[in-house]
Amino acid sequence: MFTDDHAARFREFGFVVVEGFFTVEECDSLRARISEIIDEMDVSQHLLTEFSTQEKEQTEAQGNTDYFLSSGDKIRFFFEKGVLDSKGDLLLPKEKSLNKIGHALHAREPAFINLTFSPKVKEVAQKLDLKEPVIVQSMYIFKQPRIGGEVNPHQDATFLYTEPLGSIIGFWIAIEDSTEENSCLWFIPGSHKAGITRRWLRSPKGEHPLLKFMGQERNYPDDEFISVPVKKGGLILIHGQVVHKSALNTSDKSRHAYTFHIMDGHWSEENWLQPTPELPFPPLYT
């Protein structure tokens, strides 16, 4: 299913679409399990954290609490902007309020483990000549109707830095159709060849905020982006340095996706996400 042509296009443009990579049944099984996880979640046991990709808000929200920083080996819940009242209580049902669930679905949930470590994912890694790839994180993204937040132009390597640069790859799987109407991803083709100008770092122990940006993101003209719709079950393979974004979802349709990142290089100890004794980064080739 993942051909030499796919691999060549990925290397040239920094992303590639593989339609039908997962079956409708596989997508439905993930969505059903996510619904169960939400039903089982006791809101009172979780810090209600709004997730944002606006730099100042991102530093204030994710950078001031351990709830996000220590989520790499856990299943935790992050909410859309504007869904909490002045007392910190949800204004909408929890299933309508979530931005994403992360960051260890690939290691804690059998349905997600089976898909993440499936032979077809390993085949992609082998076609790309990855030698010792590991899974570093996973997320289920909701892109809620009407309120699914804008994701600013960014490069994944800003947040998941490796040496050599470019050894992080995102697998983005459409759990339902992703269209311009419900805010599909947009990319700048070839932008993965220009390096990065910004990093998100852990602050030295004892300093606040716990996370901080170093450097500045470039300005990207809107006309450089192209939309990349994909049907349910389709895969978008994302180079760690390619610039991409998505708009606020103003439609009445959600845009669920499951995404995970693999790394075949040296992981920076300054990254927000770190392996733990409880969950070292699991190897893909097992």
PEFEN-V695406 format. One line per field, one symbol per residue. ss: DSSP state (H for helix, E for strand, - for the rest). phi: phi as a letter, one per 40 degrees, with the letter a starting at -180 (. if undefined). burial: b if it has 24 or more other C-alpha atoms within 12 Angstrom, else e. A space follows every 10 residues. Layout:
BEGIN
ss=???
phi=???
burial=???
END
This chain:
BEGIN
ss=---HHHHHHH HHH-EEEE-- ---HHHHHHH HHHHHHHHHH --HHH---EE ----HHHHHH HH---HHHH- ----EEEEE- ---E-----E ---HHHHEEE EEE-HHHH-H HHHHHH--HH HHHHHHH--- ---EEEEEEE E------E-- EEEE-HHHH- -EE----EEE EEEE---E-- ----EEE--- HHH----EEE EE-------- EEEEE----- -HHH-EEE-E ----EEEEE- ---EEE--E- ------EEEE EEE--EE--- ---------- -EE---
phi=.ccccdcccc ccbgaacbcg cbcdcccccc ccccccccdc ccdccbccbc cabcdccccc cccbacdccb ccbbbbbbbc cgcbcccgcc cbddccbcca babbdcbbbd ccdcccbcdc ccccccccgc cbcbcbaaab bcfddgbdcc bcdabccdbb cbbcchcbbc bbbccadbbc cbgccbbbdg cccbgbbabb bccddgcbcc bacbgbcccb cdcccbcbca cdgcbbcbcc bccaaacdcc ccbcacabba bbbbabcccc cccbcbdcac dccccb
burial=ebeeebbeeb bebbbbbbbb bbeeebbeeb beebeebbee eebeeebbbb bbbebeebbe bbbbeebbbb bbbbbbbbbb bbbeeeeeeb eeebbbbbbb bbbbbbbbbe bbbbbbbeeb bbebbeebeb eebbbbbbbb bbbbbbbbbb bbbbbbbbbb bbeebbbbbb bbbbbbbbbb bbbbbbbbbb bbeebbebbb bbeeeeeebb bbbeeeeeee eeeeeebbbb bbbbbbbbbb bbbbbbbbbe eebbbbbbbb bbbbeebbeb bbbbbeeebe bbbbee
END
